[in-house]
Amino acid sequence: MCENKPLPVTCTPVSVTSVKIGNDLILDPNFDEEMISSVRLTVTTDNDGNFRAMQKGGRGSITRSELSLCLDRAVEKGKAIRKIIG
């Protein structure tokens, strides 16, 4: 029999979603923006800016430079959000 045990929380994970509409990348889209986007990338970072999770959705693709921009923005925005909720 399995016991239910709480998972230890060792950081404050923050997820930031980017979507691509045409050639533009938009951070944390609203519903309408997400519906017209070709691709979605959600990146979760920890307190130290390390990547903890990533999920790509949609049928479109992103270039390496767009991926790099999404990752940089996720680290930057994650840090800013942690300051607000900290």
PDB file with SEQRES, HELIX, SHEET and CRYST1 records, atoms N, CA, C and O in Angstrom:
SEQRES   1 A   86  MET CYS GLU ASN LYS PRO LEU PRO VAL THR CYS THR PRO          
SEQRES   2 A   86  VAL SER VAL THR SER VAL LYS ILE GLY ASN ASP LEU ILE          
SEQRES   3 A   86  LEU ASP PRO ASN PHE ASP GLU GLU MET ILE SER SER VAL          
SEQRES   4 A   86  ARG LEU THR VAL THR THR ASP ASN ASP GLY ASN PHE ARG          
SEQRES   5 A   86  ALA MET GLN LYS GLY GLY ARG GLY SER ILE THR ARG SER          
SEQRES   6 A   86  GLU LEU SER LEU CYS LEU ASP ARG ALA VAL GLU LYS GLY          
SEQRES   7 A   86  LYS ALA ILE ARG LYS ILE ILE GLY                              
HELIX    1 AA1 PHE A   31  ILE A   36  1                                   6    
HELIX    2 AA2 ARG A   64  ILE A   85  1                                  22    
SHEET    1 AA1 4 ASP A  24  LEU A  27  0                                        
SHEET    2 AA1 4 VAL A  14  ILE A  21 -1                                        
SHEET    3 AA1 4 VAL A  39  THR A  45 -1                                        
SHEET    4 AA1 4 PHE A  51  GLY A  57 -1                                        
CRYST1    1.000    1.000    1.000  90.00  90.00  90.00 P 1           1          
ATOM      1  N   MET A   1       0.845  -1.179   0.000  1.00  0.00           N  
ATOM      2  CA  MET A   1       0.000   0.000   0.000  1.00  0.00           C  
ATOM      3  C   MET A   1       0.888   1.239   0.000  1.00  0.00           C  
ATOM      4  O   MET A   1       1.878   1.301   0.730  1.00  0.00           O  
ATOM      5  N   CYS A   2       0.533   2.222  -0.818  1.00  0.00           N  
ATOM      6  CA  CYS A   2       1.291   3.468  -0.920  1.00  0.00           C  
ATOM      7  C   CYS A   2       0.780   4.482   0.091  1.00  0.00           C  
ATOM      8  O   CYS A   2      -0.421   4.609   0.329  1.00  0.00           O  
ATOM      9  N   GLU A   3       1.720   5.190   0.670  1.00  0.00           N  
ATOM     10  CA  GLU A   3       1.363   6.288   1.561  1.00  0.00           C  
ATOM     11  C   GLU A   3       1.389   7.589   0.779  1.00  0.00           C  
ATOM     12  O   GLU A   3       2.242   7.790  -0.086  1.00  0.00           O  
ATOM     13  N   ASN A   4       0.464   8.453   1.083  1.00  0.00           N  
ATOM     14  CA  ASN A   4       0.497   9.794   0.493  1.00  0.00           C  
ATOM     15  C   ASN A   4       1.441  10.643   1.314  1.00  0.00           C  
ATOM     16  O   ASN A   4       1.244  10.831   2.515  1.00  0.00           O  
ATOM     17  N   LYS A   5       2.469  11.156   0.656  1.00  0.00           N  
ATOM     18  CA  LYS A   5       3.437  12.018   1.311  1.00  0.00           C  
ATOM     19  C   LYS A   5       3.569  13.295   0.493  1.00  0.00           C  
ATOM     20  O   LYS A   5       3.596  13.246  -0.737  1.00  0.00           O  
ATOM     21  N   PRO A   6       3.650  14.429   1.165  1.00  0.00           N  
ATOM     22  CA  PRO A   6       3.825  15.671   0.397  1.00  0.00           C  
ATOM     23  C   PRO A   6       5.196  15.712  -0.263  1.00  0.00           C  
ATOM     24  O   PRO A   6       6.184  15.242   0.301  1.00  0.00           O  
ATOM     25  N   LEU A   7       5.245  16.275  -1.457  1.00  0.00           N  
ATOM     26  CA  LEU A   7       6.514  16.461  -2.143  1.00  0.00           C  
ATOM     27  C   LEU A   7       7.230  17.663  -1.533  1.00  0.00           C  
ATOM     28  O   LEU A   7       6.596  18.677  -1.240  1.00  0.00           O  
ATOM     29  N   PRO A   8       8.526  17.560  -1.341  1.00  0.00           N  
ATOM     30  CA  PRO A   8       9.250  18.715  -0.806  1.00  0.00           C  
ATOM     31  C   PRO A   8       9.319  19.835  -1.844  1.00  0.00           C  
ATOM     32  O   PRO A   8       9.600  19.587  -3.017  1.00  0.00           O  
ATOM     33  N   VAL A   9       9.066  21.044  -1.414  1.00  0.00           N  
ATOM     34  CA  VAL A   9       9.151  22.197  -2.297  1.00  0.00           C  
ATOM     35  C   VAL A   9      10.482  22.877  -2.012  1.00  0.00           C  
ATOM     36  O   VAL A   9      10.697  23.405  -0.921  1.00  0.00           O  
ATOM     37  N   THR A  10      11.371  22.861  -2.996  1.00  0.00           N  
ATOM     38  CA  THR A  10      12.718  23.381  -2.800  1.00  0.00           C  
ATOM     39  C   THR A  10      12.958  24.715  -3.503  1.00  0.00           C  
ATOM     40  O   THR A  10      14.027  25.309  -3.359  1.00  0.00           O  
ATOM     41  N   CYS A  11      11.970  25.187  -4.262  1.00  0.00           N  
ATOM     42  CA  CYS A  11      12.119  26.448  -4.968  1.00  0.00           C  
ATOM     43  C   CYS A  11      10.743  26.993  -5.313  1.00  0.00           C  
ATOM     44  O   CYS A  11       9.723  26.351  -5.063  1.00  0.00           O  
ATOM     45  N   THR A  12      10.732  28.191  -5.894  1.00  0.00           N  
ATOM     46  CA  THR A  12       9.487  28.780  -6.375  1.00  0.00           C  
ATOM     47  C   THR A  12       9.501  28.716  -7.898  1.00  0.00           C  
ATOM     48  O   THR A  12      10.053  29.602  -8.550  1.00  0.00           O  
ATOM     49  N   PRO A  13       8.899  27.675  -8.470  1.00  0.00           N  
ATOM     50  CA  PRO A  13       8.898  27.579  -9.933  1.00  0.00           C  
ATOM     51  C   PRO A  13       7.964  28.621 -10.541  1.00  0.00           C  
ATOM     52  O   PRO A  13       6.857  28.841 -10.050  1.00  0.00           O  
ATOM     53  N   VAL A  14       8.421  29.255 -11.609  1.00  0.00           N  
ATOM     54  CA  VAL A  14       7.611  30.246 -12.315  1.00  0.00           C  
ATOM     55  C   VAL A  14       7.608  29.884 -13.795  1.00  0.00           C  
ATOM     56  O   VAL A  14       8.658  29.697 -14.411  1.00  0.00           O  
ATOM     57  N   SER A  15       6.406  29.791 -14.347  1.00  0.00           N  
ATOM     58  CA  SER A  15       6.252  29.475 -15.768  1.00  0.00           C  
ATOM     59  C   SER A  15       5.959  30.738 -16.561  1.00  0.00           C  
ATOM     60  O   SER A  15       5.168  31.583 -16.143  1.00  0.00           O  
ATOM     61  N   VAL A  16       6.608  30.849 -17.710  1.00  0.00           N  
ATOM     62  CA  VAL A  16       6.392  31.964 -18.626  1.00  0.00           C  
ATOM     63  C   VAL A  16       6.096  31.367 -19.998  1.00  0.00           C  
ATOM     64  O   VAL A  16       6.845  30.528 -20.498  1.00  0.00           O  
ATOM     65  N   THR A  17       5.008  31.805 -20.592  1.00  0.00           N  
ATOM     66  CA  THR A  17       4.601  31.285 -21.895  1.00  0.00           C  
ATOM     67  C   THR A  17       4.845  32.326 -22.979  1.00  0.00           C  
ATOM     68  O   THR A  17       4.520  33.502 -22.813  1.00  0.00           O  
ATOM     69  N   SER A  18       5.414  31.885 -24.075  1.00  0.00           N  
ATOM     70  CA  SER A  18       5.603  32.715 -25.265  1.00  0.00           C  
ATOM     71  C   SER A  18       4.816  32.080 -26.400  1.00  0.00           C  
ATOM     72  O   SER A  18       4.776  30.856 -26.527  1.00  0.00           O  
ATOM     73  N   VAL A  19       4.193  32.909 -27.221  1.00  0.00           N  
ATOM     74  CA  VAL A  19       3.524  32.421 -28.425  1.00  0.00           C  
ATOM     75  C   VAL A  19       4.062  33.189 -29.624  1.00  0.00           C  
ATOM     76  O   VAL A  19       4.540  34.317 -29.504  1.00  0.00           O  
ATOM     77  N   LYS A  20       3.972  32.551 -30.772  1.00  0.00           N  
ATOM     78  CA  LYS A  20       4.415  33.175 -32.014  1.00  0.00           C  
ATOM     79  C   LYS A  20       3.191  33.488 -32.870  1.00  0.00           C  
ATOM     80  O   LYS A  20       2.407  32.606 -33.223  1.00  0.00           O  
ATOM     81  N   ILE A  21       3.057  34.772 -33.188  1.00  0.00           N  
ATOM     82  CA  ILE A  21       1.994  35.232 -34.083  1.00  0.00           C  
ATOM     83  C   ILE A  21       2.696  35.913 -35.251  1.00  0.00           C  
ATOM     84  O   ILE A  21       3.290  36.980 -35.096  1.00  0.00           O  
ATOM     85  N   GLY A  22       2.622  35.297 -36.397  1.00  0.00           N  
ATOM     86  CA  GLY A  22       3.399  35.785 -37.540  1.00  0.00           C  
ATOM     87  C   GLY A  22       4.872  35.593 -37.232  1.00  0.00           C  
ATOM     88  O   GLY A  22       5.320  34.469 -37.006  1.00  0.00           O  
ATOM     89  N   ASN A  23       5.625  36.681 -37.220  1.00  0.00           N  
ATOM     90  CA  ASN A  23       7.049  36.618 -36.872  1.00  0.00           C  
ATOM     91  C   ASN A  23       7.329  37.187 -35.493  1.00  0.00           C  
ATOM     92  O   ASN A  23       8.489  37.345 -35.113  1.00  0.00           O  
ATOM     93  N   ASP A  24       6.274  37.500 -34.732  1.00  0.00           N  
ATOM     94  CA  ASP A  24       6.430  38.123 -33.421  1.00  0.00           C  
ATOM     95  C   ASP A  24       6.245  37.105 -32.295  1.00  0.00           C  
ATOM     96  O   ASP A  24       5.422  36.195 -32.387  1.00  0.00           O  
ATOM     97  N   LEU A  25       7.026  37.282 -31.238  1.00  0.00           N  
ATOM     98  CA  LEU A  25       6.882  36.478 -30.026  1.00  0.00           C  
ATOM     99  C   LEU A  25       6.232  37.339 -28.957  1.00  0.00           C  
ATOM    100  O   LEU A  25       6.694  38.446 -28.679  1.00  0.00           O  
ATOM    101  N   ILE A  26       5.168  36.840 -28.362  1.00  0.00           N  
ATOM    102  CA  ILE A  26       4.416  37.568 -27.347  1.00  0.00           C  
ATOM    103  C   ILE A  26       4.487  36.781 -26.045  1.00  0.00           C  
ATOM    104  O   ILE A  26       4.285  35.567 -26.025  1.00  0.00           O  
ATOM    105  N   LEU A  27       4.776  37.487 -24.968  1.00  0.00           N  
ATOM    106  CA  LEU A  27       4.861  36.845 -23.650  1.00  0.00           C  
ATOM    107  C   LEU A  27       3.502  36.789 -22.974  1.00  0.00           C  
ATOM    108  O   LEU A  27       2.700  37.717 -23.077  1.00  0.00           O  
ATOM    109  N   ASP A  28       3.258  35.684 -22.282  1.00  0.00           N  
ATOM    110  CA  ASP A  28       2.042  35.469 -21.493  1.00  0.00           C  
ATOM    111  C   ASP A  28       0.795  35.971 -22.210  1.00  0.00           C  
ATOM    112  O   ASP A  28       0.169  36.943 -21.788  1.00  0.00           O  
ATOM    113  N   PRO A  29       0.444  35.294 -23.302  1.00  0.00           N  
ATOM    114  CA  PRO A  29      -0.674  35.737 -24.145  1.00  0.00           C  
ATOM    115  C   PRO A  29      -2.018  35.585 -23.452  1.00  0.00           C  
ATOM    116  O   PRO A  29      -2.191  34.759 -22.556  1.00  0.00           O  
ATOM    117  N   ASN A  30      -2.970  36.412 -23.894  1.00  0.00           N  
ATOM    118  CA  ASN A  30      -4.344  36.203 -23.455  1.00  0.00           C  
ATOM    119  C   ASN A  30      -4.967  35.112 -24.345  1.00  0.00           C  
ATOM    120  O   ASN A  30      -4.311  34.595 -25.249  1.00  0.00           O  
ATOM    121  N   PHE A  31      -6.205  34.778 -24.089  1.00  0.00           N  
ATOM    122  CA  PHE A  31      -6.864  33.680 -24.805  1.00  0.00           C  
ATOM    123  C   PHE A  31      -6.893  33.919 -26.318  1.00  0.00           C  
ATOM    124  O   PHE A  31      -6.571  33.022 -27.098  1.00  0.00           O  
ATOM    125  N   ASP A  32      -7.277  35.121 -26.725  1.00  0.00           N  
ATOM    126  CA  ASP A  32      -7.382  35.416 -28.160  1.00  0.00           C  
ATOM    127  C   ASP A  32      -6.021  35.315 -28.852  1.00  0.00           C  
ATOM    128  O   ASP A  32      -5.923  34.777 -29.955  1.00  0.00           O  
ATOM    129  N   GLU A  33      -4.976  35.830 -28.207  1.00  0.00           N  
ATOM    130  CA  GLU A  33      -3.632  35.759 -28.785  1.00  0.00           C  
ATOM    131  C   GLU A  33      -3.175  34.307 -28.912  1.00  0.00           C  
ATOM    132  O   GLU A  33      -2.562  33.922 -29.908  1.00  0.00           O  
ATOM    133  N   GLU A  34      -3.477  33.521 -27.904  1.00  0.00           N  
ATOM    134  CA  GLU A  34      -3.076  32.119 -27.959  1.00  0.00           C  
ATOM    135  C   GLU A  34      -3.814  31.372 -29.073  1.00  0.00           C  
ATOM    136  O   GLU A  34      -3.238  30.498 -29.720  1.00  0.00           O  
ATOM    137  N   MET A  35      -5.079  31.712 -29.295  1.00  0.00           N  
ATOM    138  CA  MET A  35      -5.872  31.033 -30.314  1.00  0.00           C  
ATOM    139  C   MET A  35      -5.372  31.304 -31.734  1.00  0.00           C  
ATOM    140  O   MET A  35      -5.528  30.454 -32.610  1.00  0.00           O  
ATOM    141  N   ILE A  36      -4.777  32.468 -31.975  1.00  0.00           N  
ATOM    142  CA  ILE A  36      -4.305  32.777 -33.332  1.00  0.00           C  
ATOM    143  C   ILE A  36      -2.806  32.508 -33.501  1.00  0.00           C  
ATOM    144  O   ILE A  36      -2.250  32.749 -34.572  1.00  0.00           O  
ATOM    145  N   SER A  37      -2.168  32.019 -32.471  1.00  0.00           N  
ATOM    146  CA  SER A  37      -0.729  31.761 -32.569  1.00  0.00           C  
ATOM    147  C   SER A  37      -0.464  30.447 -33.302  1.00  0.00           C  
ATOM    148  O   SER A  37      -1.317  29.562 -33.359  1.00  0.00           O  
ATOM    149  N   SER A  38       0.734  30.347 -33.855  1.00  0.00           N  
ATOM    150  CA  SER A  38       1.113  29.118 -34.559  1.00  0.00           C  
ATOM    151  C   SER A  38       1.866  28.152 -33.652  1.00  0.00           C  
ATOM    152  O   SER A  38       1.895  26.948 -33.904  1.00  0.00           O  
ATOM    153  N   VAL A  39       2.471  28.684 -32.603  1.00  0.00           N  
ATOM    154  CA  VAL A  39       3.256  27.838 -31.698  1.00  0.00           C  
ATOM    155  C   VAL A  39       3.265  28.475 -30.311  1.00  0.00           C  
ATOM    156  O   VAL A  39       3.193  29.695 -30.168  1.00  0.00           O  
ATOM    157  N   ARG A  40       3.354  27.620 -29.299  1.00  0.00           N  
ATOM    158  CA  ARG A  40       3.406  28.065 -27.908  1.00  0.00           C  
ATOM    159  C   ARG A  40       4.571  27.372 -27.222  1.00  0.00           C  
ATOM    160  O   ARG A  40       4.793  26.180 -27.436  1.00  0.00           O  
ATOM    161  N   LEU A  41       5.317  28.098 -26.403  1.00  0.00           N  
ATOM    162  CA  LEU A  41       6.393  27.505 -25.627  1.00  0.00           C  
ATOM    163  C   LEU A  41       6.294  28.016 -24.197  1.00  0.00           C  
ATOM    164  O   LEU A  41       6.373  29.221 -23.955  1.00  0.00           O  
ATOM    165  N   THR A  42       6.119  27.099 -23.249  1.00  0.00           N  
ATOM    166  CA  THR A  42       6.088  27.442 -21.834  1.00  0.00           C  
ATOM    167  C   THR A  42       7.377  26.946 -21.206  1.00  0.00           C  
ATOM    168  O   THR A  42       7.748  25.780 -21.348  1.00  0.00           O  
ATOM    169  N   VAL A  43       8.058  27.852 -20.506  1.00  0.00           N  
ATOM    170  CA  VAL A  43       9.335  27.541 -19.859  1.00  0.00           C  
ATOM    171  C   VAL A  43       9.205  27.843 -18.371  1.00  0.00           C  
ATOM    172  O   VAL A  43       8.777  28.931 -17.987  1.00  0.00           O  
ATOM    173  N   THR A  44       9.574  26.877 -17.541  1.00  0.00           N  
ATOM    174  CA  THR A  44       9.532  27.055 -16.092  1.00  0.00           C  
ATOM    175  C   THR A  44      10.953  27.105 -15.554  1.00  0.00           C  
ATOM    176  O   THR A  44      11.783  26.250 -15.862  1.00  0.00           O  
ATOM    177  N   THR A  45      11.220  28.137 -14.735  1.00  0.00           N  
ATOM    178  CA  THR A  45      12.534  28.295 -14.130  1.00  0.00           C  
ATOM    179  C   THR A  45      12.429  28.219 -12.612  1.00  0.00           C  
ATOM    180  O   THR A  45      11.353  28.390 -12.038  1.00  0.00           O  
ATOM    181  N   ASP A  46      13.575  27.957 -11.970  1.00  0.00           N  
ATOM    182  CA  ASP A  46      13.623  27.939 -10.515  1.00  0.00           C  
ATOM    183  C   ASP A  46      14.248  29.235 -10.000  1.00  0.00           C  
ATOM    184  O   ASP A  46      14.525  30.147 -10.780  1.00  0.00           O  
ATOM    185  N   ASN A  47      14.468  29.316  -8.695  1.00  0.00           N  
ATOM    186  CA  ASN A  47      14.993  30.534  -8.063  1.00  0.00           C  
ATOM    187  C   ASN A  47      16.342  30.970  -8.630  1.00  0.00           C  
ATOM    188  O   ASN A  47      16.653  32.161  -8.636  1.00  0.00           O  
ATOM    189  N   ASP A  48      17.140  30.025  -9.101  1.00  0.00           N  
ATOM    190  CA  ASP A  48      18.474  30.325  -9.623  1.00  0.00           C  
ATOM    191  C   ASP A  48      18.491  30.553 -11.129  1.00  0.00           C  
ATOM    192  O   ASP A  48      19.558  30.733 -11.717  1.00  0.00           O  
ATOM    193  N   GLY A  49      17.317  30.545 -11.758  1.00  0.00           N  
ATOM    194  CA  GLY A  49      17.253  30.743 -13.200  1.00  0.00           C  
ATOM    195  C   GLY A  49      17.522  29.485 -14.008  1.00  0.00           C  
ATOM    196  O   GLY A  49      17.715  29.547 -15.222  1.00  0.00           O  
ATOM    197  N   ASN A  50      17.535  28.331 -13.324  1.00  0.00           N  
ATOM    198  CA  ASN A  50      17.706  27.063 -14.030  1.00  0.00           C  
ATOM    199  C   ASN A  50      16.378  26.652 -14.648  1.00  0.00           C  
ATOM    200  O   ASN A  50      15.311  26.947 -14.109  1.00  0.00           O  
ATOM    201  N   PHE A  51      16.454  25.973 -15.776  1.00  0.00           N  
ATOM    202  CA  PHE A  51      15.245  25.491 -16.440  1.00  0.00           C  
ATOM    203  C   PHE A  51      14.778  24.214 -15.758  1.00  0.00           C  
ATOM    204  O   PHE A  51      15.554  23.272 -15.595  1.00  0.00           O  
ATOM    205  N   ARG A  52      13.511  24.182 -15.360  1.00  0.00           N  
ATOM    206  CA  ARG A  52      12.945  23.024 -14.684  1.00  0.00           C  
ATOM    207  C   ARG A  52      11.945  22.270 -15.548  1.00  0.00           C  
ATOM    208  O   ARG A  52      11.736  21.072 -15.360  1.00  0.00           O  
ATOM    209  N   ALA A  53      11.333  22.965 -16.489  1.00  0.00           N  
ATOM    210  CA  ALA A  53      10.352  22.308 -17.363  1.00  0.00           C  
ATOM    211  C   ALA A  53      10.165  23.152 -18.610  1.00  0.00           C  
ATOM    212  O   ALA A  53      10.380  24.364 -18.608  1.00  0.00           O  
ATOM    213  N   MET A  54       9.755  22.469 -19.685  1.00  0.00           N  
ATOM    214  CA  MET A  54       9.454  23.146 -20.939  1.00  0.00           C  
ATOM    215  C   MET A  54       8.376  22.349 -21.650  1.00  0.00           C  
ATOM    216  O   MET A  54       8.377  21.118 -21.618  1.00  0.00           O  
ATOM    217  N   GLN A  55       7.462  23.054 -22.290  1.00  0.00           N  
ATOM    218  CA  GLN A  55       6.455  22.377 -23.105  1.00  0.00           C  
ATOM    219  C   GLN A  55       6.168  23.221 -24.332  1.00  0.00           C  
ATOM    220  O   GLN A  55       5.909  24.420 -24.240  1.00  0.00           O  
ATOM    221  N   LYS A  56       6.222  22.562 -25.490  1.00  0.00           N  
ATOM    222  CA  LYS A  56       5.911  23.210 -26.755  1.00  0.00           C  
ATOM    223  C   LYS A  56       4.561  22.717 -27.217  1.00  0.00           C  
ATOM    224  O   LYS A  56       4.254  21.530 -27.104  1.00  0.00           O  
ATOM    225  N   GLY A  57       3.758  23.614 -27.734  1.00  0.00           N  
ATOM    226  CA  GLY A  57       2.461  23.241 -28.279  1.00  0.00           C  
ATOM    227  C   GLY A  57       2.232  23.951 -29.597  1.00  0.00           C  
ATOM    228  O   GLY A  57       2.957  24.883 -29.943  1.00  0.00           O  
ATOM    229  N   GLY A  58       1.242  23.516 -30.318  1.00  0.00           N  
ATOM    230  CA  GLY A  58       0.929  24.107 -31.609  1.00  0.00           C  
ATOM    231  C   GLY A  58       1.650  23.399 -32.734  1.00  0.00           C  
ATOM    232  O   GLY A  58       2.558  22.599 -32.510  1.00  0.00           O  
ATOM    233  N   ARG A  59       1.231  23.705 -33.940  1.00  0.00           N  
ATOM    234  CA  ARG A  59       1.788  23.027 -35.116  1.00  0.00           C  
ATOM    235  C   ARG A  59       2.985  23.740 -35.712  1.00  0.00           C  
ATOM    236  O   ARG A  59       3.686  23.181 -36.556  1.00  0.00           O  
ATOM    237  N   GLY A  60       3.223  24.956 -35.287  1.00  0.00           N  
ATOM    238  CA  GLY A  60       4.295  25.742 -35.867  1.00  0.00           C  
ATOM    239  C   GLY A  60       5.659  25.367 -35.309  1.00  0.00           C  
ATOM    240  O   GLY A  60       5.799  24.431 -34.522  1.00  0.00           O  
ATOM    241  N   SER A  61       6.645  26.118 -35.734  1.00  0.00           N  
ATOM    242  CA  SER A  61       8.009  25.877 -35.278  1.00  0.00           C  
ATOM    243  C   SER A  61       8.632  27.202 -34.859  1.00  0.00           C  
ATOM    244  O   SER A  61       8.129  28.280 -35.176  1.00  0.00           O  
ATOM    245  N   ILE A  62       9.749  27.085 -34.134  1.00  0.00           N  
ATOM    246  CA  ILE A  62      10.503  28.266 -33.756  1.00  0.00           C  
ATOM    247  C   ILE A  62      11.962  28.023 -34.131  1.00  0.00           C  
ATOM    248  O   ILE A  62      12.440  26.889 -34.145  1.00  0.00           O  
ATOM    249  N   THR A  63      12.640  29.094 -34.426  1.00  0.00           N  
ATOM    250  CA  THR A  63      14.047  28.990 -34.797  1.00  0.00           C  
ATOM    251  C   THR A  63      14.902  28.902 -33.528  1.00  0.00           C  
ATOM    252  O   THR A  63      14.412  29.099 -32.416  1.00  0.00           O  
ATOM    253  N   ARG A  64      16.162  28.607 -33.717  1.00  0.00           N  
ATOM    254  CA  ARG A  64      17.077  28.574 -32.560  1.00  0.00           C  
ATOM    255  C   ARG A  64      17.173  29.933 -31.891  1.00  0.00           C  
ATOM    256  O   ARG A  64      17.205  30.024 -30.664  1.00  0.00           O  
ATOM    257  N   SER A  65      17.218  30.980 -32.687  1.00  0.00           N  
ATOM    258  CA  SER A  65      17.327  32.325 -32.095  1.00  0.00           C  
ATOM    259  C   SER A  65      16.049  32.686 -31.341  1.00  0.00           C  
ATOM    260  O   SER A  65      16.112  33.341 -30.301  1.00  0.00           O  
ATOM    261  N   GLU A  66      14.891  32.267 -31.854  1.00  0.00           N  
ATOM    262  CA  GLU A  66      13.631  32.501 -31.133  1.00  0.00           C  
ATOM    263  C   GLU A  66      13.592  31.694 -29.839  1.00  0.00           C  
ATOM    264  O   GLU A  66      13.125  32.186 -28.811  1.00  0.00           O  
ATOM    265  N   LEU A  67      14.078  30.466 -29.890  1.00  0.00           N  
ATOM    266  CA  LEU A  67      14.155  29.644 -28.686  1.00  0.00           C  
ATOM    267  C   LEU A  67      15.044  30.301 -27.645  1.00  0.00           C  
ATOM    268  O   LEU A  67      14.692  30.364 -26.467  1.00  0.00           O  
ATOM    269  N   SER A  68      16.188  30.786 -28.078  1.00  0.00           N  
ATOM    270  CA  SER A  68      17.110  31.462 -27.166  1.00  0.00           C  
ATOM    271  C   SER A  68      16.447  32.678 -26.525  1.00  0.00           C  
ATOM    272  O   SER A  68      16.603  32.914 -25.327  1.00  0.00           O  
ATOM    273  N   LEU A  69      15.711  33.448 -27.320  1.00  0.00           N  
ATOM    274  CA  LEU A  69      15.001  34.616 -26.807  1.00  0.00           C  
ATOM    275  C   LEU A  69      13.937  34.200 -25.782  1.00  0.00           C  
ATOM    276  O   LEU A  69      13.801  34.836 -24.736  1.00  0.00           O  
ATOM    277  N   CYS A  70      13.191  33.146 -26.078  1.00  0.00           N  
ATOM    278  CA  CYS A  70      12.170  32.652 -25.139  1.00  0.00           C  
ATOM    279  C   CYS A  70      12.801  32.231 -23.817  1.00  0.00           C  
ATOM    280  O   CYS A  70      12.267  32.529 -22.748  1.00  0.00           O  
ATOM    281  N   LEU A  71      13.926  31.545 -23.887  1.00  0.00           N  
ATOM    282  CA  LEU A  71      14.612  31.096 -22.674  1.00  0.00           C  
ATOM    283  C   LEU A  71      15.116  32.286 -21.864  1.00  0.00           C  
ATOM    284  O   LEU A  71      14.951  32.321 -20.645  1.00  0.00           O  
ATOM    285  N   ASP A  72      15.730  33.261 -22.536  1.00  0.00           N  
ATOM    286  CA  ASP A  72      16.220  34.460 -21.845  1.00  0.00           C  
ATOM    287  C   ASP A  72      15.079  35.210 -21.175  1.00  0.00           C  
ATOM    288  O   ASP A  72      15.208  35.654 -20.035  1.00  0.00           O  
ATOM    289  N   ARG A  73      13.972  35.350 -21.877  1.00  0.00           N  
ATOM    290  CA  ARG A  73      12.819  36.064 -21.320  1.00  0.00           C  
ATOM    291  C   ARG A  73      12.219  35.309 -20.132  1.00  0.00           C  
ATOM    292  O   ARG A  73      11.780  35.928 -19.163  1.00  0.00           O  
ATOM    293  N   ALA A  74      12.200  33.991 -20.204  1.00  0.00           N  
ATOM    294  CA  ALA A  74      11.658  33.202 -19.094  1.00  0.00           C  
ATOM    295  C   ALA A  74      12.484  33.404 -17.828  1.00  0.00           C  
ATOM    296  O   ALA A  74      11.930  33.520 -16.734  1.00  0.00           O  
ATOM    297  N   VAL A  75      13.793  33.447 -17.972  1.00  0.00           N  
ATOM    298  CA  VAL A  75      14.670  33.683 -16.816  1.00  0.00           C  
ATOM    299  C   VAL A  75      14.429  35.088 -16.266  1.00  0.00           C  
ATOM    300  O   VAL A  75      14.270  35.271 -15.059  1.00  0.00           O  
ATOM    301  N   GLU A  76      14.403  36.073 -17.157  1.00  0.00           N  
ATOM    302  CA  GLU A  76      14.222  37.473 -16.759  1.00  0.00           C  
ATOM    303  C   GLU A  76      12.867  37.699 -16.083  1.00  0.00           C  
ATOM    304  O   GLU A  76      12.800  38.289 -15.005  1.00  0.00           O  
ATOM    305  N   LYS A  77      11.806  37.235 -16.709  1.00  0.00           N  
ATOM    306  CA  LYS A  77      10.463  37.440 -16.159  1.00  0.00           C  
ATOM    307  C   LYS A  77      10.244  36.614 -14.899  1.00  0.00           C  
ATOM    308  O   LYS A  77       9.564  37.061 -13.976  1.00  0.00           O  
ATOM    309  N   GLY A  78      10.811  35.420 -14.852  1.00  0.00           N  
ATOM    310  CA  GLY A  78      10.712  34.601 -13.648  1.00  0.00           C  
ATOM    311  C   GLY A  78      11.313  35.323 -12.446  1.00  0.00           C  
ATOM    312  O   GLY A  78      10.741  35.318 -11.356  1.00  0.00           O  
ATOM    313  N   LYS A  79      12.455  35.932 -12.655  1.00  0.00           N  
ATOM    314  CA  LYS A  79      13.119  36.696 -11.588  1.00  0.00           C  
ATOM    315  C   LYS A  79      12.241  37.864 -11.138  1.00  0.00           C  
ATOM    316  O   LYS A  79      12.088  38.102  -9.940  1.00  0.00           O  
ATOM    317  N   ALA A  80      11.664  38.594 -12.100  1.00  0.00           N  
ATOM    318  CA  ALA A  80      10.801  39.729 -11.772  1.00  0.00           C  
ATOM    319  C   ALA A  80       9.549  39.280 -11.024  1.00  0.00           C  
ATOM    320  O   ALA A  80       9.134  39.936 -10.068  1.00  0.00           O  
ATOM    321  N   ILE A  81       8.952  38.187 -11.440  1.00  0.00           N  
ATOM    322  CA  ILE A  81       7.742  37.683 -10.779  1.00  0.00           C  
ATOM    323  C   ILE A  81       8.049  37.245  -9.362  1.00  0.00           C  
ATOM    324  O   ILE A  81       7.253  37.482  -8.454  1.00  0.00           O  
ATOM    325  N   ARG A  82       9.201  36.604  -9.160  1.00  0.00           N  
ATOM    326  CA  ARG A  82       9.577  36.177  -7.806  1.00  0.00           C  
ATOM    327  C   ARG A  82       9.743  37.363  -6.865  1.00  0.00           C  
ATOM    328  O   ARG A  82       9.415  37.264  -5.683  1.00  0.00           O  
ATOM    329  N   LYS A  83      10.249  38.487  -7.378  1.00  0.00           N  
ATOM    330  CA  LYS A  83      10.371  39.696  -6.551  1.00  0.00           C  
ATOM    331  C   LYS A  83       8.998  40.188  -6.098  1.00  0.00           C  
ATOM    332  O   LYS A  83       8.829  40.636  -4.964  1.00  0.00           O  
ATOM    333  N   ILE A  84       8.029  40.098  -6.995  1.00  0.00           N  
ATOM    334  CA  ILE A  84       6.663  40.572  -6.688  1.00  0.00           C  
ATOM    335  C   ILE A  84       5.989  39.663  -5.653  1.00  0.00           C  
ATOM    336  O   ILE A  84       5.361  40.144  -4.709  1.00  0.00           O  
ATOM    337  N   ILE A  85       6.125  38.352  -5.840  1.00  0.00           N  
ATOM    338  CA  ILE A  85       5.407  37.421  -4.952  1.00  0.00           C  
ATOM    339  C   ILE A  85       6.210  37.058  -3.702  1.00  0.00           C  
ATOM    340  O   ILE A  85       5.680  36.463  -2.764  1.00  0.00           O  
ATOM    341  N   GLY A  86       7.527  37.433  -3.700  1.00  0.00           N  
ATOM    342  CA  GLY A  86       8.446  37.042  -2.655  1.00  0.00           C  
ATOM    343  C   GLY A  86       8.136  37.554  -1.319  1.00  0.00           C  
ATOM    344  O   GLY A  86       8.863  37.273  -0.366  1.00  0.00           O  
TER     345      GLY A  86                                                      
END                                                                             
